[in-house]
């Protein structure tokens, strides 16, 4: 198993900077903290993914949404217990996208197991997560694997491949991390790793 350092204090510093960038005065931070507390209180397993997971792993990329990975069963309990209590569907008919009524920040839920056969799928949260600063977030190798699979599957998702290249460059990830990834995305990781070696270091 390839290991790599996880920067400390990235999660709670990053969202605040990001929210200031978008002039939201800490709304993302506030929503994340409250959501995590309420998921824990209700015994709902989750993993933080998306832009805030990138921040937590040391890649400062600002975002206006909170993305959470859950099982369909956990999502159903979330809807039964928390909708109307600080959270509402983000739009009419929404079943996986919600709005924090106190901050208006969007919460997007990605569920595991869509039933379609493919080499890389969203894992059960408890199978690929680690805890950092009181928050369960998806492991870096699984996040990279998912982004590679997403970027390779559709031209409009090329930003996912760019994210992986930036992660490699900024965190100085080893080429050997490829051993942790599904075989279907290994060649792309190798390609991006070699590309990243030409990126000048940040001053």
matplotlib code that plots the C-alpha trace (Angstrom):
import matplotlib.pyplot as plt

x = [0.0, 1.4, 1.2, 1.4, 1.3, -2.0, -1.6, -2.9, -5.5, -6.5, -10.2, -11.3, -8.9, -9.6, -13.4, -13.2, -10.8, -13.0, -16.1, -14.4, -13.4, -17.0, -18.0, -20.2, -18.6, -18.0, -21.3, -19.7, -17.8, -21.0, -23.0, -20.3, -19.9, -23.6, -24.2, -21.4, -22.7, -26.2, -25.1, -23.0, -25.9, -28.2, -25.6, -25.5, -22.3, -20.9, -17.7, -16.9, -16.1, -15.9, -14.2, -14.0, -12.4, -9.7, -9.2, -8.9, -6.3, -4.2, -5.4, -6.9, -9.7, -12.7, -16.2, -19.7, -21.2, -20.9, -20.7, -21.4, -21.2, -23.9, -25.6, -29.2, -30.4, -28.6, -30.0, -33.5, -33.0, -31.6, -34.7, -37.0, -35.3, -33.7, -35.8, -37.8, -35.4, -32.9, -32.7, -35.0, -34.8, -32.8, -35.5, -38.8, -38.4, -34.9, -34.1, -30.3, -29.7, -30.6, -30.3, -29.3, -32.1, -29.8, -27.0, -28.5, -25.5, -26.2, -25.6, -25.2, -25.5, -23.9, -25.2, -23.3, -24.3, -26.2, -26.5, -24.4, -21.5, -18.2, -14.7, -14.8, -17.8, -18.6, -17.7, -19.7, -18.4, -17.0, -14.9, -12.8, -12.6, -10.5, -11.2, -9.6, -10.4, -13.7, -14.9, -15.0, -13.5, -12.9, -9.3, -7.0, -6.4, -10.1, -10.8, -8.1, -9.5, -13.0, -11.9, -9.8, -12.8, -15.0, -12.7, -12.1, -15.8, -16.9, -15.3, -17.2, -15.5, -11.9, -11.7, -11.5, -8.3, -6.9, -7.7, -5.7, -2.7, -2.8, -3.0, 0.0, 2.0, 1.0, 1.2, 4.2, 2.4, 4.5, 4.2, 3.8, 0.4, -0.8, -0.6, -3.6, -5.8, -8.1, -6.3, -8.7, -7.3, -3.6, -2.4, -4.1, -2.5, 0.9, 0.3, -0.8, 2.1, 4.6, 2.8, 2.9, 6.7, 7.0, 4.8, 7.0, 6.9, 4.9, 6.8]
y = [0.0, 3.4, 6.0, 9.8, 12.7, 14.4, 18.1, 19.2, 21.9, 22.1, 21.3, 24.1, 26.7, 26.1, 26.5, 29.8, 31.1, 29.8, 31.3, 34.7, 34.4, 34.1, 36.7, 34.3, 35.0, 31.4, 29.9, 26.8, 26.3, 26.8, 24.3, 21.7, 21.8, 21.6, 18.9, 16.7, 17.1, 16.1, 13.1, 11.9, 12.5, 10.4, 7.6, 8.2, 7.0, 9.4, 10.6, 14.1, 14.2, 16.9, 20.2, 20.3, 16.8, 18.3, 21.1, 18.7, 16.7, 19.9, 21.2, 24.6, 24.7, 26.9, 25.6, 26.8, 23.3, 20.5, 17.1, 14.0, 10.3, 8.2, 4.9, 5.0, 3.8, 6.6, 9.2, 7.9, 8.4, 11.9, 12.8, 11.4, 13.0, 16.2, 17.6, 20.5, 20.9, 23.2, 21.5, 21.5, 20.2, 22.6, 22.6, 21.1, 17.3, 17.2, 14.0, 14.2, 18.0, 20.0, 23.6, 24.6, 27.0, 29.0, 29.7, 28.7, 26.6, 23.6, 20.0, 17.4, 13.7, 11.1, 7.6, 4.3, 1.5, 2.7, -0.9, -0.3, -2.6, -0.6, -1.0, 2.1, 2.8, 5.0, 2.9, 2.4, 5.3, 3.1, 1.2, 4.2, 7.0, 8.5, 11.0, 14.4, 17.2, 15.6, 15.0, 11.7, 12.3, 9.9, 8.6, 10.4, 7.3, 6.6, 10.3, 10.2, 6.9, 8.3, 11.5, 9.6, 7.4, 10.4, 12.4, 9.4, 8.7, 12.0, 15.0, 17.5, 16.1, 16.9, 19.2, 16.0, 15.0, 18.5, 18.1, 14.9, 16.5, 19.4, 17.0, 15.1, 18.4, 20.2, 17.2, 15.7, 12.3, 9.3, 7.4, 4.3, 5.5, 3.9, 0.5, 1.6, 2.4, 0.2, -1.1, 0.8, 4.2, 3.4, 4.4, 7.8, 8.3, 7.6, 10.0, 12.8, 12.0, 12.6, 15.8, 17.0, 16.7, 19.6, 22.0, 24.6, 24.5, 27.2, 30.0]
z = [0.0, -1.0, 1.7, 1.3, 3.8, 4.4, 5.1, 8.5, 9.1, 5.4, 5.7, 7.9, 6.6, 3.0, 2.9, 4.8, 2.2, -0.5, 0.9, 1.3, -2.4, -3.4, -0.7, 1.2, 4.6, 5.7, 4.5, 3.1, 6.4, 8.4, 6.3, 6.3, 10.1, 10.8, 8.2, 9.6, 13.1, 12.1, 10.0, 13.0, 15.4, 13.2, 12.7, 9.0, 7.3, 4.7, 3.0, 1.9, -1.8, -4.5, -4.1, -0.3, -0.4, -2.7, -0.2, 2.7, 0.8, 0.3, -3.1, -2.7, -5.2, -4.1, -4.4, -3.5, -2.9, -0.3, -2.0, 0.2, -0.7, 1.0, 0.5, -0.8, 2.6, 4.4, 1.9, 2.6, 6.4, 5.8, 3.8, 6.4, 9.4, 8.2, 5.4, 6.7, 9.6, 8.0, 4.6, 1.6, -1.9, -4.0, -6.7, -7.4, -7.8, -6.5, -4.6, -4.1, -4.2, -1.2, 0.1, 3.6, 4.5, 6.8, 4.4, 0.9, 0.3, -1.9, -0.7, -3.4, -2.4, -4.6, -3.8, -4.1, -6.5, -9.6, -10.8, -14.0, -14.5, -14.7, -13.4, -11.1, -9.0, -6.0, -2.9, 0.2, 2.4, 5.1, 2.6, 1.4, 3.9, 6.6, 9.4, 9.4, 11.7, 12.7, 9.2, 7.2, 3.8, 0.9, 0.7, -1.8, -3.9, -4.3, -5.1, -7.8, -9.2, -9.4, -11.1, -13.6, -14.5, -14.7, -16.9, -19.2, -19.7, -21.1, -22.8, -20.7, -17.6, -18.6, -15.5, -13.4, -15.3, -14.7, -11.0, -10.8, -12.6, -10.2, -7.2, -8.5, -9.0, -5.8, -3.4, -5.2, -5.4, -6.4, -9.6, -7.4, -6.3, -9.5, -7.7, -5.6, -8.6, -10.8, -13.9, -16.1, -15.1, -14.5, -17.9, -17.5, -14.1, -15.5, -18.4, -16.0, -13.6, -16.4, -17.5, -13.9, -13.7, -16.2, -14.1, -12.4, -8.6, -6.9, -5.3]

ax = plt.figure().add_subplot(projection="3d")
ax.plot(x, y, z, "-o")
ax.set_aspect("equal")
plt.show()
